[in-house]
């Protein structure tokens, strides 16, 4: 054996051996009392285990989904009230024309006028009630019970605006001279 080969087999002091026992030293928890609250929170979050992070992510995800669901419901309700005048203008509402179909022409006009007057009065009444509801909600500063906690009055405000415009559209329908084919659907 050559001298270099002997040196390689005998000199093993420079080889790193794995530590047979892992260190049982706990990670140092920082002194959180001396830090500002946001920094203390970040330090605590840094020492959380992976499972805890998964729970935090699930809670945040549920909160975000709940906010999106609530926003979708608010949008649907707002569009219901705000689209009502346009639906009346384009005659897109669902109507039962069984009675008006069998009536003579002059009775159809009377029935259409009565329906428009009743519809206008109902819309005005509900617009006034919705306005009171929105105003009281605004004064109280009411918020939703969801995690997003938006104010309630903007949603309530869509009711008097939409129904007030629908009542105005009924007034326009009353002032317009009805065409015979339009009266058949009223």
C-alpha positions, 0 to 999 in steps of 0.5 A: 500500500502506498503512503497516500492510500494509508493516509486516506484510510487512517485520516477520517477525522475530517469526515462529518458524522451525523449526530446520533441524537437530535438536539432536544433544544426548543426554539427560542420564543421571543420576548413578545411583551417588548414588541408592538402588537403587529410584530408580536403577532408575526413572531407568534405566527412564525413559530406555528406548526404546519397544521396550525397554518392549515387551520388558519388558511381554512378559517380565512378561506371560509370567511372569504367564501362567506363574504362572496356568498353574501355579496352575491345575495346582495347583488341579486336582491339589488338587481331585482329591485333596480331591474323592475322598471325596465321589465315593466317598460319592455313588458317582460313581466309574467302576467296571467292574461286568461281574463283579459283574453276573453274580455271585449276591447274596452273592458281590456283597457279598463282592466289594464288601467285598474291593474296599472293604478293598483300596481303603482299604488303598491309600488309607492307604498313599498317604496315609502316603507323601504325608504323608512327602512333604509333611513333608520338603518343609516341612522343606526349604522346597522351592519350585517352579521357576516364576517365582511360586515357591510352596511345594510342601508345601501342594500335597503336603498335599492328598494325605494329607488327601484320601486319608486322608478317602477311606480313612475313607469306605471304612471308612464304606462297610464299616460300612454295610449295602449295598443290593442296587442299590448293590452292583450298581454296586460 
